[in-house]
Every structure is written in C-alpha cells, then in structure tokens.
Amino acid sequence: MKMMRGLGIPNAFTPNGDGKNDVFRIPTSSSITLKEFVIYDRWGTRIFSTKDPSVGWDGTFKGAACPSSTYAYIISGTSSQGEFMFKGVVVLVR
C-alpha cells in the first residue's frame, strides 16, 4: 500500500452553520475510489467513519458537538496507481 500525498484535503473547517466549510470531506475524482475515511480525537477514539465519498464529518460525535481541537484522519482507497493510504490532521474551529 502506498502513502499518497497531495489530495488537496483542507486542514481546517468551521461547522458553525454559516454554509461555508461546515463539513470536512474528502475531495473526490473519477480516478480515486474511497475504501474508508476515519477520524480520531486526540485520545485515539474513533469518532467518525464512512465508506461513502459523498459523506463528510460535521464535527459531531454521537450527536454532540466536538470541541475545537486537532483531529487525526486516515483515508484509504484505490487509484490508477493502486491502493493508497493518506494520514493527516484537521483543525476543527468553533
């Protein structure tokens, strides 16, 4: 599995209901198939996961708003170059 770089993933989002950057989602293209998108809090708790590329994280966990913080994510999928994994962090700003 290759580590993939340069997917154009945002490094912050602001889920405040203003219609701008309210959801953290992975940019998709016809050449990439998402296998899984997972988000963890700083203690390693899995707080979001999806296999649907149209679904993004709205900054909540079990229906409650998550605090402003840095969250880790892992994206796995396939591209024209084979399987890949991408790891990074995103800042949730309230």
NORMOQUI-V512296 format. One record per helix or strand of 2 or more residues. SS is the DSSP state (H for helix, E for strand). FROM is the first residue (numbers start at 1). TO is the last residue. If there is no record, write none. Layout:
# NORMOQUI-V512296
ss=[SS	SS]
from=[FROM	FROM]
to=[TO	TO]
This chain:
# NORMOQUI-V512296
ss=[E	E	E	E	E	E	E	E]
from=[2	12	32	46	60	64	69	82]
to=[3	13	40	50	61	65	79	92]
